Amino acid sequence: MGYANGIEMSLLGCDIDSRLIQRATESNPFPAGISYSVLNIMDASSRKSILEAYLSQYKRSHFDVCFCMSLTMWIHLNHGDSGLLEFLSVVSGLCNILLVEPQPWKCYRSAARRLRKLGKSTFDHFKTLAIKGDIADKITHFLTTACDMELLEILGNTCWDRSLLLFRKRISTKPFCVADEQS
């Protein structure tokens, strides 16, 4: 466990690319507070074993904050509309606060164009995607209507002109009821 300004914290960074995880681990300036793990977030059994093992070290069932940076497009292109929605459902269920950096539609077109220039076939799902256009708006709509999240703030844009969307679990307005807890 590490400390930042006297606050105890632990961070877990995940990526599907083992080389990126190896480089991050080797250059980690705070190994007591930051761990890295190779994880395919779309593989339910891998996700369950890696994340539950990490959380159990701290006697936690969920994360306080999840950051999803430059990730949604790749999941969308490789797993289709249903994969993107599954990912958003899963990650929003893992945390209280969620920061998402969705790539705009122009990035999808650029990724497909790069593949074609390399002589490779385009992403399997690219032509069948129904979720397109204003991706940030579509992600916001899904998280706020289907995942019990509320948009706290749009934190501006990154240097790549991508929105940073900050969500949190909706605070229940339902009054505490002992009968509800017992049932």
N, C-alpha and C positions, 0 to 999 in steps of 0.2 A: 504494500500500500504506500502510495506517495503522498506528498503534501504540497499544496500550493497556497501561499499566503496563510499558512496555518490551518488550512482546511484539508482534512483527510480525503483523498480521492483515488480512485482506480479507473483506468481507462483500458478498453479493449478495442484494438483496431483489427478489422477483418478485411480480407480481400481474397478473391478466387485465385489470384496469381501468386504462386509460391515464391517466385523470384522477388516480387515487391515486398512480400512479408519478410523474406530473409534480409533484404537490404534495410528495411525499417528496423528489424530486430538488431542488426549489427550496428546501426547508427543511433540507437535509442539512448538519449541522454538521461532518461529517467526509468531504468529497468525495474525499479521497485514499485513504480506507479503505473507504468504503461506496458501492457502485454500485447502481442500480436498473434493472430491465428489465421491459418488458411481456412477459408470457409466459403462454400457455395451456398449462399443464403436461400437459394431455390431448392436445395436438397433437404427435405424435411428431417430426415434422420440425422444427417450431419449437423444441421442447424440445432436440433434438439440436444444432441450429445455435447457439442462444443459450448453452446450458450448456457445450458443448464449447469454444466461442470464449472464454468467460470462464475456464474451467479451464486452457486452453492458455496463457493469459497468465502463469500461475503454474507452468506445467509440471506440472500435476496431472491426474489422471484421475478424481478424485472429491472430494467435499467432506468435511471433517472432521465437520461438524455440519449437519444440516438441521432447520429449525424449520417446523412445519406448524400454524399457528395459525388457528382459526376457518375451516377449509377443508374438512374431510372431509364435512360435511353438504352443502355446495353441490355438490361433485363427485358425491356419492351421489345427490342429487336430480336433477341434470342428466345423469348418465351411468349411473345404475342401479347394481345390485349389482356387475356386472362392471366398471364404471368405477371404483368405489371400490377393488375388489381390484387392478385394474391400477395405479391411482394408488399404492397402498401398496407394490406390487411395485417400481414404478419408483423411487419416492423412497427406499425402503430400499436399493435398489441403487446409489444415488448417494452414499451417505455411510457413515461408520463409526458415527456417533451420530445418533439421530433423536429429536426431541422433538415429540410430537403432542398437540394439544388437541382431542379429538373433542367435537362437540356432542352432548348427550344427546337421546334420542328426542323429548322434549317440545319441543325447538327445531324439529324437523322439522314437528311438528304446528302449531306457531305460524307457521312460514313458509308452510305451505299455507293456513292460516286467513287470514293477511294477504293472500295472493293472491286468495282467494275474496271477501274484503271489498272488494277493489279491482275486483271484477267480472271478474277474469281467470281463465282455467282453471288448475287446479292443475298442479304439475310433472308432466311426462309419466310419470316412473317412480314417483311417490309410491305409488300403489296397488299396484304390482307388486313393491315391495321385499320381499325375503325376509330381508335383514339388518335387523333392527330390535330394539327392546327396549334391552338394555344394550349400546350401541354401543361404548363403551370396551372392554368385555370381548371383544366380537367382533373389534375391531381388534387387541387384544392377542393373541388366539388366532391370527388370521391371520398376524400378523408373526412370532410365535414358532414357528409350525408350518410355514409356507410360505415365509418370507423369511429364514430363518437369522439372526433377531434374538433377543435375549434382553431381557426387561424388567428394567431395572436398578432402577427405582424409580418409584413413583407420587408425584409431587412435591406432592401436595395439590390443592386446587381454586382456580381463578381466582375473581374477584369475581362471575362469572356462573355459579358452581357447576359448572365444567367441570374434569374431571381433566386433569392434565398428566402424560403418560406418557413416560418416558425409556427408550429402547431403545439397544442397541449390537449391532453385528455380533458373532455368536458367535465366540469365539476358538477356532480349530481345535484339537482335541485330537490330531489326527493328527500323528505325529512326522514331522519333516522327512526326506524321502527323495530322494536325488539321482536315483534312477531315475524317480521320479514327475515331477521337474522336467524331465528330458530327454525324456519321452514326450509 
